[in-house]
Amino acid sequence: GAVVSQHPSRVICKSGTSVKIECRSLDFQATTMFWYRQFPKQSLMLMATSNEGSKATYEQGVEKDKFLINHASLTLSTLTVTSAHPEDSSFYICSASVGSYTEAFFGQGTRLTVV
Amino acid sequence: QKEVEQNSGPLSVPEGAIASLNCTYSDRGSQSFFWYRQYSGKSPELIMSIYSNGDKEDGRFTAQLNKASQYVSLLIRDSQPSDSATYLCAVNTHLNNAGNMLTFGGGTRLMVKP
């Protein structure tokens, strides 16, 4: 299957700082990338959908000013958690797909801990 | 709201048995169906895809699709302890004026006991 690389895999930051997470499709061009958050023992929660060159579409309840998404190219999307707080500590996962009816491939995930 | 429903489990089966995982979906227009496996602390990995009614086999895994009943299932034969994970059903759903996206079920936790 296709490879999606997510970086960093683990990050610890201080409360009030910002953290940027990168998601790259290494061997295909991703028309759409998705960002998820997953709390322990809970299911994936879709945060936003991003298409290259356009603004991200955020799910209800997700603050777009706090979770900044940039999809600058067909192989790179970034999620920036601004002014992080301890309640933002979670497992953040990106996925990418080629087309509308195709499967999505997941990055390795980023475990964010805000102290 | 387009929904994908799964029993959260845990589903416990003995080693060597067949594990049967089920999923129902609400969007009749869905055309693509996927099963992902997620180990604790890891991201999901794709294990099966199915697009037409009937069965699709890949090794120990068989995906079954019934669009009339809006039902998709995954059978795991000769279950191994290493199959213990959460299995996520994903269905492509149509977004009004915005293409399609994958909608995930909540996942079923499978435990295979030696």
Interface residues (C-beta under 8 A of the other chain):
Chain A: G1 Q6 T32 F34 S43 L44 L46 T49 T57 F91 I93 S95 S97 S100 Y101 T102 E103 A104 F105 F106 G107 Q108 G109 R111
Chain B: Q31 S32 F34 Y36 G41 K42 S43 P44 E45 L46 S49 Y51 L88 A90 N92 A98 G99 N100 M101 L102 F104 G105 G106 G107
